[in-house]
């Protein structure tokens, strides 16, 4: 598959192509973010979520996070936002932080509002959260170019967008557990506590 070059078609056209691709059942996209290259799909597409696990050879016990355009709307999906999750989201979103919150039905969900125009535009057009994870093979270093990301995957994606190389010192998002009374950093990243 030949990646679509963001510098040639621009954010609006790339977002439109991505939103159209996401309408196809089982569609997984490879996209640049402000941190690393990542895989995304509609969070409500079980076949696409399963494909992400297969593409990365990821342990299915490791949950995928969600990209959202407006974290406040997560309440509609049964995410408990009161307390630490909303405090952190107010302060750091959009940005390179994944906040883990409790779900009313049990379990947890990690969410992130990316600070990247392409992803935000796709979220707006898609109208649903996007399940997401880094595009590297599980246990391997982060993919910082579309070429490196494609080489890591065990299969094909519906659409790949080449946003250029990401700086070599880029880190994945800071992951914090906000399910208790105090912030617990699970993975250090660009935001420190």
Buried (B, 14 or more C-beta within 10 A) or exposed (E): EEBBEBEEBEBEEBBBBBBBBBEEEBBBBBBBBBBBBBBBBBBEBEEBBBBBBEBBEBEEEEBBBBBBBBBEEBEEBEBBBEBBBBBBBEEBBBBBBBBBBBBEEEEBBBBBBBBBBBBBBBBEBBEBBBBBBBBBBEEEEBBBBBBBBBEBBEEEBBBBBBBEBBEEEBBBBBBBBBBEEEEBEEEEBBBEE
